[in-house]
Amino acid sequence: MTILKPSTSPEPSPESLTFAELGINSALCSVLPAGLKHPTRVQQLAIPAILAGRDVLALSQTGSGKTLAFGLPLLQAIHQQLESVSSSASNAQALVLVPTRELAQQVTMALHAPASKLSSSLNIQLLCGGIAQEEQLVELTAKPQLIVATPGRLLDLCTQSHISLDSIKYLVLDEADRLLEMGFWPDVQKLMAMMPKRKQTLLFSATLPEALDSLAGKLLTNNPQRVEASTRNAVAADIEERLYLVNKGSKAQALIALLKQYRWPQVLVFISARDDADAIAKRLLKAGINAAALHGEKDQTVRSQTLADFKAHRIQVVVATDLMARGIHVDALPVVINLDLPTSAPVYVHRIGRTARAGANGLAISLVCHGEMPSLTAIRNLTARELPLASLADFPVTDKPSERVREDGTDNKVAPKRPPRDKQANRRSLNKHSIKAFKGKR
């Protein structure tokens, strides 16, 4: 597999390249958003390879423009196909699979904007849970050429013969690492079995776990090219990271103190458990902070409304689980706070990647307790960053490190062995009890 990485020589000025020079045609260039003049690094590397028909594994930081990196070539190919045939009614040619409903909606919106101006007959269909299936079936009668879907809902529709994938020419696995981690892969495999073997396959991700690296070698067979628009598993340079060591039981109060001290207009707080997300949101409301919880157990209407209110500044703080880490895009989101560290190091990269998007600056704060040192060590190893722990004013640390946690941060879970004599004594006692249990009463 050919690998394209950022050059070690000085990078050309952004103004030195245009989308037209990458191969995007004049029709599509003319409908791009007014503020989108020059391609990002991942777009510069991926678009020519995709237009050349090559399979691609693209690694790039969150918020770096991955959606248009694969979206523009797909829209161009579909538009050219529609222009070359007399009828606009065509089976789906392109499929974008994503792990969450929110990300599916985000990708659909990003692609629909230029597509609607490019051609009235170029239809994009969103297929995900939380939306009535009957409503989606009505929309499918318009015969979309490009589908953005979550695996579960699409598989349901395919097994019920409501939609066919036998004409798919382009397959995109967006946030491919998350599709593996969240257990979607069996569904993805079933869907791929319904598609033609000959198709262009594109994998996009911000991190490259070993499982994805191995998978890419099997899926990408058409003159594949790996695009590394940034250092693998890297955190965007525009994100300032602050980590504070606090007592486990002090985290909620520390969060409230930070929110009241700095009064950020928008804050996204990540926590691992949905029950904790609800509890923390209630504590923030009680403290006079306008907050709401966002997790997978919420009704889709509530999830969509909460996110809309957050973007419109009607809610200051959203407390979200990792399910939301890939689907939340808020322009110029200033702050992300990890109320706990994720056990999966790549999730940390995705969480804090919600800020500092599209070249903006951002702040990522993590509240860390002694018990999370193994997670912190894994994050440091993955990102190759020192991530020093600082103290937080008015929150002295009184908790003691667990004896099970070594100095290097790894968890020593090996229980001490009992002396052989103790084992033998236990066996003798057990035998005595067993014999008594079988003796009859006299």
N, C-alpha and C positions, 0 to 999 in steps of 0.2 A: 504494500500500500504506500503510495506517494504521500509524504508528509509535508505540509506547508506550515511553517511557523513564522512568527514575527521576525523580521530581519534584525540581525545584530547591528546593521548599519543604521544611521539616522533615518527615522520613518519620514516618508514624504509628507508635506503639508496637506491637511485635509482638502484644501482648495485645489490641489493638483489633480484630483480625480473626480469624475462625475459618474452618475449612474449610466449615462449613455456610453461612456468609455468602457464600462464593465460589460456592455452588451445589451442593456435594457433599451428597448425600442422607443421611438419618439412618442408613440401613442400612450405608452405607460408612463414615461417620464412626464408627460404633460398633465397627468392627473395625480401626481404625487403631492402630498401636503406641502403648502407653501414654505414651511420652515425646514423641509427636508431637501437640502441642496447637495450634500456630499455624503457618500456612503461611509459607514463605520468600518472598523477593521475587519470584523467578521464578514460583513457584506462584501468588502473588497476581495477577500480570499474565497468565499463560498460561491458567490453568484457566477463567476466565470466557469467554475468547475461544474456547477449544476446545469448551466446553459449548454455546456459541452456534452451533457448526457452521462456524466460520471456519477457513480455512487459516492456519497460523501458522509464522513463522520466529522462533525463540526463541534469544536470545544471552544466555548467563549463564556465570559462572565455574564451573570444575569444583568438585564438592563442594557445589553450591548447592541441590540437590534437584530436578534436572531430571527424573529418572526418574519421581517421583510427580507432577510437573507435567503430564506427558502420560499417565502410568499411571492416575491416579485417574479422569479423565474417560473413558478407554477402559473401565475396569472397570465404571464406572457405566452406560455405554451398553450394554455386553454383558449385564450383570446384568438391566437393565430388559427387554432383548430376550428373555432366557431366561424371565423371569417372565411375559411376555405370550404365550408359546406353550406348548402342552401337552408337546411333546417337547424334551428337553434336547440331543438330537443335532442339531447345526447345523454347517454349514461354517464355516471360519475367517472371521471378520469383521474382525479387526485384525492387522496385521503390523508388527513392529518390527525394522528392519534395523540391524545394528551391525557395526563393522569387525573385532572380535576375539572369540575364543572366551571369553576371560575376562570381557569386558564383557557378552557374551550371557548368561553364567551369572549375573553380578551383577544384571543387569536382571531376569532370570527370578526369582531369589530375592526381589528387592525387591517384585515384583508378586504372586508366589505367596502371600506371607504374608497379605495382606488378602483375596486372592481365595479362598483355601481356607476362610476363616471366613465369607465372604460367601455362598458357594453351593457345594455339593458337585458341582454339574454344570458349574461354570465351570472349564474346562480351559485351562491354559497349557502350550504345548509349546516346548521348547528344541531347535533344530535347528542344529548346528554341527559342524565337523570334529573329529576326535579321539575321536568316539563312534561305535561300530559302527552302520552304517546299518540293519542288521537290527533292532537294538534300537529305533531311532527309528521304524521302520515299524510295529512292534508298538504303540508308544505312540500312533501316529497313528490307530489304529483307534478310539481314544476320541473322535475328532473334536474336536480343540481349537478353541476359539473365538478364542484369541489365540496368535499364533506369534511367538517371538523367535528371530531367525536371523542367521547370517552369510551373505552373498550366495552364496558358492560352493556350500555344501552345499544350500541351498534350491533353487538352480538345478538342481543334479543331480537332486534329488527331483522337481522339476517336469517336467524333460525326460523323466524315466522314467515320468511320469504317476502317480506315487505321491501327489501332492497337487495340488489345484487352487486357483488364486488368483482365480477368477472371481466370488467373493462378497465380496472384500475391500472394506470400507467406510471403513477408517481405515488410513493408511500413515504410519509414523513412521520418519524417517531420523535415528537417534541418532548423535552425533558425525559430523554430515554432512560437515564439512570433511575428516575423516580418510577417509571413504569415497571422496572424490575423490582425495586425496593418495596413497592406498595402491593405486590401480589397480583398485578394485572397480567403478568406474562403468559399464563395459560390461556387467557382470553385473546391476547394478541396473537399467539400462535394459531389458535383456531381461526381467527380472522385472516391471517396470512395464508392459511391453507385454502381459503375461498378466493384468493387473488391469483392472477396469472403469475407464473414463475418469472417471466421476463418483464421486469419493471425497474424503474429507477428508485432506489431506496436511499433515504437521507436520514441520518441520526443526528439530532442536535441535543447538546447537553452542556451544563456548566461544570460538571465534574465527570471524571472518568474512573469509576471503580473497576476493579479487576474483572468482575462479571460482565460489565459492558464492553470492556476491551476485548474479551474473549468472544463475546457475541458478535461484535462488529466484524471480526475476522470471518465469521460464518455467513452473515447476512449480506455483506458488501462484496459483491463478486464482479461487478461491472467496472473494471478499471478504477478501483476505489482510490479516493484521495482523502487524507486526514488533514483537516484544517485546524490549526491551533492558533487562535487569534490572541491568546494570552497564555501565560504560564499555567500549566495544568493545575486544576483545583485552586486557582488563585482567587484572592479577594480583590475587588476593584480598588485601585489606588486612591480613589476619591472618598473612600470610606475611612473615617477615623474610628478606631476601635478602643474602647475603654472597658476594662474588666475590674470589678470590685469584689473583694473577698468579704462576705457577710455571713452572719449566722443563718442557718437554714430557716429558723423561725422568724427572722427579721426581714425576710425578703419583701413581703407585702408592704410593711411600713416603709422600708427603704424606697420602694417603687413610688409610694405616695409622696414621700419627701422630695424625690427627684422631680416628679411631675409638678408639684407645687412651687418648687424653687425656680425651675427654668421656664415653666409655662409654655412649652412648645405647642404650636397650633395643631399639630397632628403627630400622634405617636402610635406605632404598631408594636404591641407587646406579644411576645411568643411564649407559650407554655405548652407542656407536652400532653397533659390530660384535659379532656373536655370538661370534666366535672370541676377541675381547678379553674378552668377558664371562666366558667359561670360564677364561681365563688369569688374570684378576684374582681370580676366586673362589678359584682354587688358591693364589694368593699370600697371600690373606687367611687361608685355612686354615693355610698354612704358618706364618703369623705368630701363630697361636693364636686367630684370630677365627672364630667360627662363621658360615660364609657359604655361599651357594649361588648358582648362575647360573640365570637364567630367560630363555629366548628361544624363538623360533618353531620351532627345529629340535629342541627337546626333545619327547619323547613326551608326549601329553596327560595321561596318568596321572602322569608325573613333574611336569609343570607344576602340576597340581591339588594334588598332595601338597606340593610346595615352597611354594605359596601358603598352603596350610592350616597348614603348620608355621611359616611366617612370622607369620601372624595369631595363632597360639597361643604365640608367643614361644619356639618350639623352635629357630628360626633367628634370629640377630641381624641379619644383613646379607644382602640379596638384591641381586645385580648383574643388572640387567635391560636389555634393548634397548628401543628405542622402540616395538616391537610391543606391549609391556606397558604403555605409558604411559597407555592408555585403559582398561585392564581391571582395574587393581589398586585395590581399595578396602580400606583398613585403617583401622579406627576409631582416631582419635587418633594417627595416624602422626606422630612428632615431627620427623623429619629426612629430607630428600631431598638427595642429593649428585649433581651433574653431574660425572662424571669427565672428560667432554668436552662441549663445547657442540654442540647439534644444528645442522645446516646450515639447517634450516627453523625460522624464528623462532617460528611458532605452536606447534611441538612443545615449545619451552621452556616455554611457558605451561601446556601439558598435563602435562609432566613434573613441574614444581614444584607443580602443582595436586593432586598425590597427598597433599600435606600440607595442614594447615589446612582440613580439610573439616568441613562442618556447623557452622561457627562456632568451631572449635577453633583454637588458635595453632599455628604451624609454622615450621620453619627450612629454608631452601633455600640450599645452598652450591654454588658452581661453581668448579672449578679450571680456570683459563684460561691458555693459553700464547700467545706472540706470534702464532703462526700462525692463531689463532682470532679475531683482531680483526675480520675481515669479518663473522663470525657474530655477534659481540658487538654490532657496530654495527647489524645488522639487528634484533636483539632489542631494543636500546634504542629504535630507531625504531618498532617495532611496539607496545611497551608504554608508550612515552613516559616511561620512567624513566631516571634518570641512571646507575644501576648502576656506581658507582665501583669501581676495582680496588684492593685492599689487598695488602700484603705478608704472607706467612705466616712466622711465627717459625721459625727454623732451616732455612728453605728459600730462601736468597738466589737471585735470578734472575741467571743468568750468560748465558743465551741472548740473542742479539741479534735485534732485529726484522728480518724479511726486507726486502730492498730492494724487493721486489714489493708490499709492503704500505704504502700511503700513510699519512700521519699521521692522516687521518680514519677509518682502519680499513678502507678499501676496498682490494681486491686489484688491483694494477696488473699485469695479465697481458699487456700489449701489449709484444711483443718489439721491441727497438730495430731500426730499419731499417739495412740495410747501405748504405754509400755506393755510388752507381751504378757507380763504377769496379770495385769488388769484384765486382758482379754480372756485368759484362762480362768480367772476367778469368776468372770461373768458367765462363761459357759457352764462352770460347775453349778452356779446358783440357778441358772436356767434349767439344767437337768434335774436338779432337786425339785424345783417347782413343777416341772412336767410330770415327774414320777408321782408326786403327791396328788396331782389332778386326776390320775388314773386309778388311784387306790380307793377301793370301796370303803364305805363306813361300816364299822362293826358295832 
